[in-house]
Amino acid sequence: MYGSEDLELNRRHLMAGASACAVVTACPSASWAATENTSDPVTSKVSLTVNGTSREIDIDTRTTLLDAVREHLHLTGAKKGCDHGQCGACTMIVDGRRINSCLTLAVMHQGDAITTIEGLGKPGNLHPMQAAFVKHDGYQCGFCTPGQICSGVAVLEEIKAGIPSHVTADLNATSAITADEIRERMSGNICRCGAYSNIVDAMTEVAGRQA
């Protein structure tokens, strides 16, 4: 049998439980009200120089650079392949360096100079890398090609600047443009059609012209 002290303790526990239930019941409505007040996206004006032209867009601060360029500036050359930075189809050149544009927010690039495939060349006036891809059949379906070409242009600049890769044998020597260097540096750009050898040939030809 329970004693009087036990009964009193149980009574207090029940009262505390009832109070807790009342609080929990009240919380959802308060939380919902707060959610309703903050459901609108936070936007920001972002100024970018895209392919040599100054552009200003007002976007959700969560917008990636890839989505900003594709959906707001309507430059659809860069592709959304994996949206995880694993395929390279979204590669753009930002302030001279290649990046996966699906992994970075547009607001992080205020004032940056961005080059997409549309800014490298036009029909009738192709960039040497674009012309070499055509000559060597460095693409098949073409989905990854914009990212491959942007990455290829940046890779040759990296080698010229003396930036080493994992296969660079001598860090103190001038980097050589070899098939191994190209394959290593381009390994982040996936070609589902398997045109890798043709891409290496195209980049090697352009490197030879620039030498």
SESETOR-726768 format. One record per residue (C-alpha): z, x, y. Coordinates in Angstrom, 2 decimals. Layout:
! SESETOR-726768
+---------+---------+---------+
|      up |    east |   north |
+---------+---------+---------+
|       Z |       X |       Y |
...
+---------+---------+---------+
END
This chain:
! SESETOR-726768
+---------+---------+---------+
|      up |    east |   north |
+---------+---------+---------+
|    0.00 |    0.00 |    0.00 |
|   -0.73 |    1.13 |    3.55 |
|    2.21 |    1.65 |    5.86 |
|    2.45 |    0.40 |    9.44 |
|    1.37 |    3.77 |   10.81 |
|   -1.75 |    3.69 |    8.65 |
|   -2.60 |    0.20 |    9.85 |
|   -2.19 |    1.25 |   13.50 |
|   -4.43 |    4.30 |   12.95 |
|   -7.11 |    2.15 |   11.33 |
|   -6.94 |   -0.30 |   14.25 |
|   -7.52 |    2.53 |   16.72 |
|  -10.45 |    3.84 |   14.70 |
|  -12.06 |    0.40 |   14.68 |
|  -11.64 |    0.03 |   18.44 |
|  -13.15 |    3.48 |   19.02 |
|  -16.06 |    2.59 |   16.75 |
|  -16.69 |   -0.64 |   18.64 |
|  -16.71 |    1.26 |   21.94 |
|  -19.15 |    3.80 |   20.54 |
|  -21.45 |    1.01 |   19.36 |
|  -21.42 |   -0.51 |   22.83 |
|  -22.40 |    2.83 |   24.36 |
|  -25.18 |    3.38 |   21.84 |
|  -26.49 |   -0.13 |   22.44 |
|  -26.58 |    0.49 |   26.17 |
|  -28.23 |    3.90 |   25.94 |
|  -31.71 |    2.90 |   24.77 |
|  -32.33 |    0.65 |   27.74 |
|  -31.18 |    3.36 |   30.17 |
|  -33.32 |    5.93 |   28.37 |
|  -36.30 |    3.59 |   28.39 |
|  -35.92 |    2.96 |   32.09 |
|  -35.89 |    6.71 |   32.73 |
|  -38.97 |    7.15 |   30.56 |
|  -40.80 |    4.42 |   32.43 |
|  -40.11 |    6.14 |   35.73 |
|  -41.40 |    9.54 |   34.54 |
|  -44.33 |    8.50 |   32.35 |
|  -47.01 |    9.36 |   34.91 |
|  -48.55 |   12.81 |   34.34 |
|  -47.75 |   15.61 |   36.74 |
|  -50.94 |   16.75 |   38.44 |
|  -51.82 |   19.80 |   40.48 |
|  -54.79 |   21.01 |   42.49 |
|  -56.33 |   24.14 |   40.99 |
|  -58.92 |   26.33 |   42.70 |
|  -61.21 |   28.32 |   40.42 |
|  -64.33 |   30.38 |   40.94 |
|  -66.56 |   29.32 |   38.06 |
|  -69.85 |   31.16 |   37.57 |
|  -69.72 |   32.33 |   41.17 |
|  -69.03 |   28.89 |   42.68 |
|  -65.66 |   27.84 |   44.13 |
|  -64.39 |   24.66 |   42.50 |
|  -61.21 |   22.66 |   43.13 |
|  -59.95 |   20.09 |   40.66 |
|  -56.89 |   17.85 |   40.54 |
|  -55.69 |   17.85 |   36.94 |
|  -52.76 |   17.15 |   34.65 |
|  -50.74 |   20.37 |   34.52 |
|  -50.97 |   20.26 |   30.71 |
|  -54.78 |   20.59 |   30.76 |
|  -56.17 |   23.68 |   29.07 |
|  -58.76 |   25.81 |   30.78 |
|  -61.26 |   24.74 |   28.12 |
|  -60.72 |   21.03 |   28.81 |
|  -60.75 |   21.59 |   32.57 |
|  -64.14 |   23.29 |   32.40 |
|  -65.65 |   20.91 |   29.86 |
|  -64.21 |   17.56 |   30.93 |
|  -63.73 |   18.02 |   34.67 |
|  -66.46 |   20.49 |   35.63 |
|  -68.87 |   19.25 |   32.92 |
|  -69.82 |   22.73 |   31.74 |
|  -70.01 |   22.05 |   28.03 |
|  -71.32 |   25.39 |   26.77 |
|  -67.91 |   26.59 |   25.58 |
|  -67.01 |   24.65 |   22.46 |
|  -63.75 |   23.29 |   21.10 |
|  -63.95 |   24.58 |   17.56 |
|  -60.39 |   24.78 |   16.25 |
|  -58.24 |   24.24 |   19.38 |
|  -55.84 |   26.86 |   17.96 |
|  -57.39 |   30.11 |   19.19 |
|  -58.62 |   31.03 |   15.72 |
|  -62.41 |   30.67 |   15.94 |
|  -63.45 |   32.02 |   19.36 |
|  -65.94 |   29.24 |   20.09 |
|  -64.18 |   28.60 |   23.40 |
|  -64.35 |   32.22 |   24.62 |
|  -64.77 |   32.65 |   28.37 |
|  -64.63 |   35.74 |   30.56 |
|  -61.77 |   35.54 |   33.08 |
|  -61.53 |   38.28 |   35.70 |
|  -63.67 |   40.47 |   33.46 |
|  -61.70 |   39.96 |   30.25 |
|  -62.47 |   37.59 |   27.40 |
|  -59.92 |   34.95 |   26.48 |
|  -59.60 |   31.94 |   24.21 |
|  -59.72 |   29.21 |   26.82 |
|  -58.14 |   26.64 |   24.48 |
|  -54.86 |   28.58 |   24.51 |
|  -54.30 |   28.83 |   28.25 |
|  -53.54 |   26.22 |   30.91 |
|  -55.93 |   25.81 |   33.81 |
|  -53.06 |   25.96 |   36.33 |
|  -52.38 |   29.52 |   35.17 |
|  -55.74 |   30.64 |   36.55 |
|  -55.42 |   29.68 |   40.19 |
|  -57.97 |   31.76 |   42.10 |
|  -59.38 |   33.48 |   39.01 |
|  -63.07 |   34.24 |   38.50 |
|  -64.31 |   32.54 |   35.34 |
|  -67.65 |   33.12 |   33.63 |
|  -68.92 |   30.72 |   30.98 |
|  -72.14 |   30.91 |   29.00 |
|  -73.84 |   28.88 |   31.76 |
|  -73.06 |   31.65 |   34.25 |
|  -74.53 |   34.51 |   32.22 |
|  -78.15 |   33.43 |   32.38 |
|  -80.59 |   30.56 |   32.58 |
|  -83.76 |   29.65 |   30.69 |
|  -86.45 |   31.98 |   32.01 |
|  -83.84 |   34.44 |   33.26 |
|  -81.63 |   35.16 |   30.26 |
|  -78.81 |   37.67 |   30.19 |
|  -79.78 |   40.66 |   27.99 |
|  -77.22 |   39.56 |   25.41 |
|  -78.68 |   36.05 |   25.27 |
|  -82.19 |   37.45 |   24.88 |
|  -81.02 |   39.81 |   22.11 |
|  -79.38 |   36.94 |   20.22 |
|  -82.68 |   35.06 |   20.34 |
|  -84.67 |   38.12 |   19.26 |
|  -82.39 |   38.98 |   16.33 |
|  -81.65 |   35.37 |   15.32 |
|  -77.97 |   35.88 |   16.02 |
|  -77.25 |   32.19 |   15.63 |
|  -78.18 |   29.29 |   13.39 |
|  -76.41 |   26.05 |   14.26 |
|  -75.55 |   27.51 |   17.69 |
|  -72.05 |   25.99 |   17.88 |
|  -70.24 |   29.33 |   18.07 |
|  -73.01 |   31.10 |   19.99 |
|  -71.67 |   30.62 |   23.56 |
|  -68.35 |   32.16 |   22.58 |
|  -70.06 |   34.91 |   20.56 |
|  -72.24 |   35.88 |   23.51 |
|  -69.41 |   35.83 |   26.05 |
|  -67.27 |   37.87 |   23.70 |
|  -70.16 |   40.26 |   23.00 |
|  -70.68 |   40.94 |   26.71 |
|  -66.97 |   41.60 |   27.19 |
|  -66.74 |   43.80 |   24.07 |
|  -69.34 |   46.23 |   25.38 |
|  -67.42 |   46.44 |   28.66 |
|  -64.19 |   47.10 |   26.74 |
|  -65.79 |   49.99 |   24.87 |
|  -67.26 |   51.44 |   28.08 |
|  -63.81 |   51.21 |   29.69 |
|  -62.32 |   53.25 |   26.84 |
|  -60.11 |   50.47 |   25.49 |
|  -59.45 |   51.36 |   21.82 |
|  -59.51 |   49.05 |   18.83 |
|  -57.83 |   49.24 |   15.42 |
|  -60.76 |   51.26 |   14.04 |
|  -60.98 |   53.77 |   16.91 |
|  -60.38 |   57.11 |   15.24 |
|  -59.66 |   59.28 |   18.29 |
|  -57.77 |   57.62 |   21.12 |
|  -58.48 |   60.57 |   23.43 |
|  -62.24 |   60.54 |   22.92 |
|  -64.81 |   58.27 |   24.51 |
|  -65.20 |   55.19 |   22.33 |
|  -68.50 |   55.02 |   20.50 |
|  -70.42 |   51.79 |   20.06 |
|  -70.69 |   51.62 |   16.30 |
|  -71.14 |   48.78 |   13.84 |
|  -67.49 |   49.20 |   12.77 |
|  -66.28 |   48.95 |   16.38 |
|  -68.39 |   45.86 |   17.01 |
|  -67.29 |   44.14 |   13.81 |
|  -63.62 |   44.85 |   14.48 |
|  -63.69 |   43.72 |   18.08 |
|  -65.73 |   40.61 |   17.30 |
|  -63.55 |   39.63 |   14.33 |
|  -61.91 |   36.84 |   16.35 |
|  -65.25 |   35.05 |   16.77 |
|  -66.04 |   33.09 |   13.63 |
|  -69.62 |   32.23 |   12.67 |
|  -69.63 |   29.44 |   10.11 |
|  -73.33 |   30.09 |    9.41 |
|  -72.72 |   33.76 |    8.59 |
|  -75.07 |   35.37 |   11.12 |
|  -72.75 |   38.36 |   11.54 |
|  -75.23 |   41.12 |   10.71 |
|  -77.73 |   39.70 |   13.21 |
|  -75.04 |   39.52 |   15.88 |
|  -74.20 |   43.19 |   15.30 |
|  -77.91 |   44.05 |   15.62 |
|  -78.18 |   42.11 |   18.88 |
|  -75.12 |   43.78 |   20.40 |
|  -76.25 |   47.22 |   19.24 |
|  -79.61 |   46.75 |   20.96 |
|  -77.98 |   45.69 |   24.24 |
|  -75.57 |   48.63 |   24.05 |
|  -78.53 |   50.97 |   23.55 |
|  -80.24 |   49.61 |   26.66 |
|  -77.07 |   50.04 |   28.72 |
|  -76.40 |   53.60 |   27.52 |
+---------+---------+---------+
END
